[in-house]
Amino acid sequence: MTLATAKQRSGKGRRKAKGRGRAPGKSAPPGGVLDHGAWFLVLPALLPILVLSVGPLLYGISLAFTDSQSGRTEPTEWIGLLNFQDLLHDTLFWDSFRIGLLWAVGVTVPQFLLALGLALLLSQNLRFRWLARSLAIVPWAMPEVVVGIMWRLVYNPDAGILNETLRDLGLGDGRDWLTGIGSALPAVIVVGVWAGMPQTTVALLAGLQNVPRELHEAAEMDGAGAWRRFRTVTWPALKPIALAITALNFIWNFNSFALVYVLTNGGPGGRTRLPMLFAYEEAFRYGQFGYAAAMGCVMVAVISVLLAVYLVGRLRGGDER
Amino acid sequence: MTSRTRRTSRTSTSRTSTSRTSTSRTSAVRPRRSRTSGPARAGQYLALLAYLVFLAFPFLWLISTSFKPARELGSLHPTWVPEDPTLANYRQAFDEQPLLEAAGNSLIAALSAAVVAVVIATPMAYVMARHRTLLARAATGWVVVSQAFPFVLVIIPLFLVLKNLHLINSLPGLIMVYVVWALPFALWMLVGYVRAVPAELEEAAAVDGASRLRTLVSVTAPLLAPGIVATALFAFITAWNEFFFALVLLKTPEKQTLPVVLTHFIGAEGTADLGPLAAAAFLATLPSLVVFAVIQKRITGGMLAGAVKS
């Protein structure tokens, strides 16, 4: 209660602050320099970030230019771009990379469309909406390993519910989904879509709160149908968040590991070997740290390009509005 | 500055429950039901049902499998409800793998990581929310960029560093990694929560002669507390569920966390003893589900604040 009133007051206060202009002396020190007290507040988090995140990242990038291996006695040497040259001719890696992109797109797009549908439904004034909202985000709370195990049970050729349902419906005997050459990747993609839907739905629900209700009603008065209203009223307001969440989903999916590790461990015959699985094996099964780091760099480079494209797209989206 | 005002007000509406009741009230006043025709409404319920079935059935199947005796698991016509429910799988799961030890390890790792992450993230989030400095902007940039790291690029150097410190195959090493790994999202959420606390309150305290530390402790912290708890619990869930770092860093079974031990139920050829596997997986999920149920509303609120930002 106090929190709520405090927040309301803050709204008023902000408006007043706006009237005053930028109000530099308010809480931010002028010139953007932190005083001692602020440094004291920042350091406990900044040090771990620098030592355990930024530092290792730079170290990891530098490893890509060395012949670092696990358990070697002679010192590691700089070998320039040799790892990247090897990588260029490593057809196994590029196969894996192609599968990774296929997987990332194959998961992200249906994930977005399904989550959009669900978010639109959940923003309707339906009965049991609260229950649906709670149930819809349950997969979010599950360990990825458990999600993988769960779907292994669903896909199980004999004791699985999928084949049993197919048999009941008279659609044949079903198959061994996760070990079939053709079915393994689609099967894991379904799991990926399932696992990532909650976050996407929640983000899109947040975006739907930006949609101006009055505009919706005005459009309806003017006789716009549901689709028309979605395209002209809902989508423009939703677009920034839609772009953000799909971009993030793409990155997360491209880098995903545990799901596929549990479901197929990259098999059959490498058909589901995502780049992360490939790099993991290279580093921690074969001990090729330098080479695996080079793979990581290539993945980062691709992701950065995609991030850049996404940022440009977002900025343009902002101009249109 | 206008955008900032809008953001603040939006953040506050998204998190107070009053806003929800008010929206439902307005929609009740406006004749919504007449707008959506009967068949269309039925279609909406049907679609919602389809979604819920899709989202729920794997979990229900997991629970069902965990109570099935071996005979039923071998049969070619599995049923939704076990014909002869048994707890044998649960007993067997504990016999086959050191589940209790693993749960203890998971608990220690997740709790410590959550507490440490929140303790160090809250002051930083405060500075990021209140001071628009270069450092705050760099930190925001790091939060975004850190999402794009492939873990491999981070884990190899971390592995080498931790090995030199003799922190491989030890929970403290894993906890350090988890803390840094949980920081981006913790900062993201906490910055949103700090922004929802009016700076005017702090100014008022300062005018009344309270020191800066005093202001933080007796004015800001109490208002932030619910957000801090939610962030800590979310960090707990992510650490409890984490698999990749634990797989790389923990080598011996008595040190491993639950997700890693769960994978031991699956044999080298991908064969698995389904009953105990299902039982163990179900048990491993329960803590996350309980914690998630507690903070669910706040998480969506935090996501809203973060997502609507910028």
Interface residues (C-beta under 8 A of the other chain):
Chain A: L3 A4 A6 K7 Q8 R9 S10 G11 G13 R14 R15 A17 K18 G21 R22 K26 S27 A28 P29 G32 V33 L34 G37 A38 F40 L41 V42 P44 A45 L46 P48 I49 L52 S53 V54 G55 P56 L57 Y59 G60 I61 L63 S68 L114 G117 L118 L121 L122 Q124 N125 L126 A132 S134 L135 A136 I137 V138 P139 W140 A141 M142 P143 E144 V145 V146 V147 I149 M150 W151 R152 L153 V154 N156 D158 A159 G160 I161 E164 R167 L178 T179 W194 M197 Q199 V202 A203 L205 A206 G207 Q209 N210 R213 E217 E220 I241 A244 I245 L248 I251 W252 F254 N255 F257 A258 Y261 V262 T264 N265 G267 P275 M276 A279 Y280 A283 F284 F289 A292 A293 M295 G296 C297 M299 V300 I303 S304 L307
Chain B: M1 T2 R4 T5 T8 S9 R10 T11 S12 S14 R15 T16 T18 S24 T26 S27 R30 R32 R35 T36 Q44 Y45 A47 L48 Y51 L52 F54 L55 A56 F57 P58 F59 W61 L62 T65 L73 G74 S75 L76 H77 P78 W80 V119 I120 A121 P123 M124 Y126 V127 R130 H131 R132 T133 L134 L135 A139 W142 S146 Q147 A148 F149 P150 F151 V152 L153 V154 I155 I156 P157 L158 F159 L160 V161 M176 V177 V179 V180 L183 L187 A196 V197 P198 A199 E200 L201 E202 E203 R212 L223 P226 I237 W240 N241 E242 F243 F244 L247 V248 L258 P259 L262 T263 F265 I266 G270 A272 L274 L277 A278 A281 F282 A284 T285 S288 L289 V291 F292 A293 Q296 I299 T300 M303 L304 A307 V308
